[in-house]
Amino acid sequence: MRWIVKLDNGLARISRACGWVACVAMILMLFNVFYDVITRYIFNDVSIGMQELEWHLYSMVFLLGIPYALQTDGHVRVDVFYASRSNAFKAWVNLIGAAAFVIPFAILIGTYGYSFAVESYNLNESSGDPGGLPYRWIIKAVIPLSALFIATSGLGMVTYALRVLKGEQSYDVEHSGGGLA
């Protein structure tokens, strides 16, 4: 079953790429907030567009950080029943959780998020504030894109769990909740 290994590694690469994009967005958001604070308190000037860019970047951090957190097992979970269990138990929990919750949730969010983004595009939606950002559909399009990557990470959880059940991998090695930092 060499194809599962290749599929699992490919899915992990996609999720890690989402994590790197989220990290870059976080750094950009840091500079954006720094700029906003400096211009507001030193130069007594406010940019609505830059303030809106903050929540656009935060949205990217959140939406693209989820697939990475799922891939690295860095998401919130009740570890009282999970942490001290065997790898086989963890694999079954992840396999069932991904198949029953993560992937269907991603499909639901992707379906509604796509309609949301298309409607925004068709309306040529922009900020209601003077000086705000145009093309609001771009950030709304990240919602279904994120759902696609969440589903990809869910599938990656399934393939990794199958590898653990076969004895090829262990949750103690790669899936420790370790981060990019």
Secondary structure, DSSP 8 states (H G I E B T S, - for coil): -HHHHHHHHHHHHHHHHHHHHHHHHHHHHHHHHHHHHHHHHTS----HHHHHHHHHHHHHHHHHHHHHHHHHT-S---TTTTTTS-HHHHHHHHHHHIIIIIHHHHHHHHHHHHHHHHHHHHTT---SSTT--S-THHHHHHHHHHHHHHHHHHHHHHHHHHHHHTTS--TTTS-S-----
